[in-house]
Amino acid sequence: MSKLTSDNASKPASGRATKLESTIAVFGNDIVRGRYAGETSLPSEAELCTTYGVSRATLREVAKILASKGLIVIHKHRGLFIQERRDWNYLDTDVLNWVLSGEDNYEMIKTLLETRAIIEPEIAGWAAARASADDLAKMEAALKDMDKFYSDKERFNQADIRFHAALIAAAQNYVVEQLGKAITALQIAVFDVTYFPDTNTKKVTIDQHAALLNAIRLRKSAVAKKISTQMIDGVRNRVDNKYNTMK
């Protein structure tokens, strides 16, 4: 699974995780993977400090960050309590990464694709009405790299992200731009499952992105929305087929 970076705890220049970051990751994974399943309240602060090998000060910082991700709630003088799964912040890149790193992630991937199906066609329609020459140039450059580096999984992924980032910018909607990081997180989260290296999939993928770019260039909003919907439907079908063959 392609790893997502944390919005709340950036990596130091050395690339090594700090004690705070590593504890956030381990504790967050433990919650998501059910280590404390069936429990309402988490162990005491002293027990958690022993479990994760951290000081009280560090644990409190960890708790604040996990609370911001919706995994726990902090009750003063009462302790830490696990939130219901429906209250987790699934648009947080760490939460997505932890959830999708588990073996049984098919339902979550389907949910993420449903979310993309609601948002992305509208973005494509707005982009067709508002894209600047610079937006189009960025999308075209990204598309060329997608075609050039298709067999290089990571470079293709980065080019695909650039294409959709330019698409989001072309919508010229400030709220959507703020959602852009979350939309990118959805892309990254499902990439390992939706990427297929065969020639036929490459042709379909590149052709669809090229058709979308052309519709945006020609200011055809309805066509752009339709193509965007078809692209997501195709991804959903590939995911379904992949999981069905794994049963």
N, C-alpha and C positions, 0 to 999 in steps of 0.2 A: 504494500500500500504506500503510495506517495505520502511522505510525512508533511504535515501542515505546521506552520510556525505559529507560535502563541502571540496573540494580540497583547497580552497582559505582561508577559515576561520575556523580553527580547534577549537573544543570546549575546554574550560578550564577544569582543573582537576575536578571541581565540577560538570561538566556536564551541567551547566546552560549557556544559550546563552548570550553573551554580547550584549550591546545595538547596537553595530556595526553589529553583526551577525543577530540579530532579525530584524533590519531595512533592511538588505540585503534580508532576506527571505520575509518580507512583501512587500517591493517595487518590488522585482523580481516577486512575485506571482501576484501583481497588474498588472504588464506589461503583463505577460503571459496570465492572465485571461481576459484581454481586458479592464481594467479600463480606459486606455488611447486610446482605439480603435478609429480610425479615425483621430487621431491627429498625426502630424508630429513631432512637438516640444513638449517637456514636459513643465509643468508649470515652472515658474521662481524658482530660487534657494530659494528665501525667502518663496514662497508658499510651496515648497516641504519640507522645514525645519519645517514649521507649520504643514503640513499634517502628517509628520512622527515623529514630536516631537524631532528633533535632531538639533545639532549645524551645522553651515556651514562647519566646519572642518570634522565632522562625515559624513555629506552628501557627501562631496567631496570624502571621502574614499569609501563610498558606491557606488558612481558613477563610480569610477575607477574599482571596482570589477565587477559591472554589465557590464561595457564596456568590460572587459576581457572575460566575458561570451557571448559577442556578442549581448546583449539585447539592448544596447544603444551605441551611439557614442557621444563623447564630442567635441564640437567645441568651441575653445577658443574665448571668448568675445561674443559668440552667444548663448550658452546654451547647453542643453541636447536634443538629438534627438533619437527617437525610431528606431531601425533597423528593416528591413523587417524580417519576420519569417524565411525565408530561410537562413538568415545570422546568426541566433542564433547558439550557440555552443551546439549542441545536445549531444556531448560526455562529456560535463560537467555534473557532477552528480547532481548539484543543478538544472540546467535547465531541465534535465530529470525528476527529482522529481516534479518540479512545473508543467511541461506540463502534466505528467501522473496522477497528483492528480486531474485533471479536470474530469468532467463526460464524455466528448466526446473525449476519448483517443484511440479509436480502430484503427484509421488510423495510429497514431504514433506507436502503438504497432506492427502493421503489418510492418511498415517501419523498426523498430528495428530488427524484425525477419528476414527481407530480408537482412539486414546488416550482421547479424550473419551467415546467410546461405552462404554469400560470403567469410567470413573470417575463420570461424571455421573448415570447412572441410580441408582447406589447412594446418591449424595448426595441425590437427590430422595426416595428411600425413607426415608432417615434424617430429612430435613426434615419429611416428612409425620408422622413419629412424634414429633418434638421441637420443631417451630416454636413460637415464642412469638407473642403478639399483636403485639409490636413488629416481629418478623421479617415477619409477614404484611402489616403496614401498609407496610413498606418495599418489599416486592415489589409490592404493589398500586399504590403511588405510581410506581414505576418502569414498571410495565405501562401506566399511564395516559400517561406521557410517551412510551413507545414508540409508542403509538397516535397521540398528538398530533403527534409529530415524525417520523413515519415517512419523510416526503419529504425531511427534512433529515438527510442521511446521517450526519454527525458527531454530531448531537444524539441521533439514534436509537441510534447505536452506544454512546454514553455511558449512555443509559437501559437498553439491553440489558445492559451490563456491570454496572450497579447492580442489575438484577433478579437476575442470577446470583451477584453478590457477596452479596446478601441470602439467596439460596438456600443458598449455602455456609455462611453464618453460622448459618442455621436448622438445619443438620445437627448443630450443637453437638458437633463432633468436633475437638479441638485440633490433631491431626495434619493433618486435611483443611483446617482454617483456614490452617495454615502453607503448604499446597500451593495455597491460593487464588490467590496471585499468579501462580503458574505456569499454573493453569487459566485465569485471565483472559488471560494472555499467549497461550495457545492460541486463545482467542476472537478477540483482536485480530489475531493473525497471519493468520487466514483470513477476516477480515471483508470485505475488498475483493472477495474471490472469491465469498463466500456471500450478499452483499447484492444483492437484486434489487428495483428500485424500482416494479415493476408492481403493480397493485391486487390481483391474485389472490394473489401471493406475500405481500403485506401481510396479507390476510385470514387466510391459513393461519398465518403467523407469529404474529399477535396471538391468534388463536383457540387455538393450541397453548399459548402461554404462559398464557393465561387458564385453560385446562383444567388445566394443571399447577398453577397457583396454587389452583384450586378443589379439586383432589385433595389438596393439602397442607393446605388449610383443613379439609377433611372427614376428615383423618387416614387417607387411603386410600393406604398405602405402595405396594402392588402396582400400583395404577393410576398413581401418580406415576412409578414406575420405567418403566412401559410407555410413558407419554406422553413421558418424557425420551428413551427409546430411539427413538421415532417422530420426535421433533424432530431428533435427530442424523442419523437415516436420511434425512430429508427434505433436510437440508443437504448430505449426501453425494451424494444424487441430483442436486441442483441443480448441485453442483460438477462431477459427471461429465458432465452435459448441457452445461454451459458449455464444458468443455474439449473435448468431442467436436465441438462446432460450430466450434471454433477450428482443428481439424485440416485 
